[in-house]
Amino acid sequence: MAFTRATVQLAEKLTGKLTGLTESLTEKHHLSSRSVRTRVGLAGAAALTVTGVVGAAATPAIAAPGEGSGTYALGFVQAMAVGDTIADDVKAQAQAQQRVADAAEEKAAEEREAEKAAEEREAAEEREAEKAAEEREAAEKREAAQEKRANERADRSAERRSATGYVDPVAGVDTTTTYKQAGASWSSGKHSGIDFPANTGTPVRSVGPGTVVTVGWGGAYGNQIVIRHDDGKYTQYAHLSATKVSAGQKVDGGQRIGAVGSTGNSTGPHLHFEARNGAHYGSDFNPITYLAGKGVDV
């Protein structure tokens, strides 16, 4: 609206000047009324090309008698200037609309990408869930197989105990670290016994009848028990979380003497078991051979 008012004011000023110029030209050259009307018509047409408002304000002055060709030129230039301004406004509006359209398209593309990423994550999660289910199923099968073997071994041990009085120290558990296995975890550089991995608190049994000679802390062995058996050999039970006997106590084969733990130099809950010729460290021999000689398979 400010643009329209300014244009009207400009047109009024131009009208006054054009009127004076027309009168001067009329007096000097005595133009015919027909010629004047022709030029006035042309100037009015030029003024009308500006806008409806500008044309209405400018036409009376331009239509004054005796107007010259200069009036027509001024009206045409004014029309061209206003036309350029309108064209610029239309172009700016078109550019603004294009920017809005581009922004909308960019947002839509981002939404499509986000939706695609969400679908990929969902598919990945489904694959992970299926993989986890397969792993659980496989683990359950392994546990069932281990339990079956443990039960079979326990049955065999029970049968042998009736004849020899000896059992395995942890019922139904397979051994892991073997006797004399090399490694930096042991001060001698070699493993002096065999390990039975089990959860903390799992019962530990005396492998055979005998007398408890040592109960208590054994340094790297943690809580330990040492038993002298009736055949003159010794067995050691290390890394215990608890002990159930005392030194000098008589025990039977299969009697609970403690619980699995991870005390001392240990990487996790398990029973470290040794067979020895004497009560102290360094007199060990193969515990699997010793138990096998008593009819116990571990």
Secondary structure, 3 states (H helix, E strand, C coil): CHHHHHHHHHHHHHHHHHHHHHHHHHHHHCCCHHHHHHHHHHHHHHHHCCCHHHHHHHHHHHCCCCCCHHHHHHHHHHHHHHHHHHHHHHHHHHHHHHHHHHHHHHHHHHHHHHHHHHHHHHHHHHHHHHHHHHHHHHHHHHHHHHHHHHHHHHHHHHHHHHHHCCCCCCCCCCCCCCCCCECCCCCCCECCCEEEECCCCCEEECCCCEEEEEEEECHHHCEEEEEEECCCCEEEEEEECEECCCCCCEECCCCEEEECECCCCCCCCEEEEEEECCCCCCCEECHHHHHHHCCCCC
